[in-house]
């Protein structure tokens, strides 16, 4: 299983790993954003700057007690309120406050 996931990762410098409430695996990398894997260990989404994500550099990720995913990036804090819709998230940048994406 681990080798199967590693072979799909766009970057080997991993800075965060978590499993959401749906069982998807989220892997945050230093240079290629967040890769999200389905329950069958197939990458279903890669969130990077080229598709609208605020940063390719993920510093840390956590799943809070309300099952929301928080991601610290070099460009600000990202919050996923609903992990079943990972293309929808909120971004907070210093001095700008929160904005909803997609």
C-alpha positions, 0 to 999 in steps of 0.5 A: 500500500505504501509503495502504491501511494509513493509512486503517485506522489508528485513530491517526496518531501511530505510535511503532513498526513491525515485521514478525513472522516470519509477515509480519504488520505490527505498528504501535504508536500513541500513543493506540490501542494496536497494530494488526496487519495481515495479509499482505494489508494488512488490519487483523486485530486492534487491541489496546487497553485496551477489549479487555484490552491494558494501555495504549493508549500504545505507546512502542516495539516490537522484534522480538528475535533469537528472533522475540518481540515486545516492546512498551514501553507507559505501563503496563509491558512486554508480551512476545508469545512467539508472534506467531501468537497475538497475543491471548496475551501477558505483561505486566510492571508495576513491582513486580508481575512478569510475568503471562500474559494470555489 
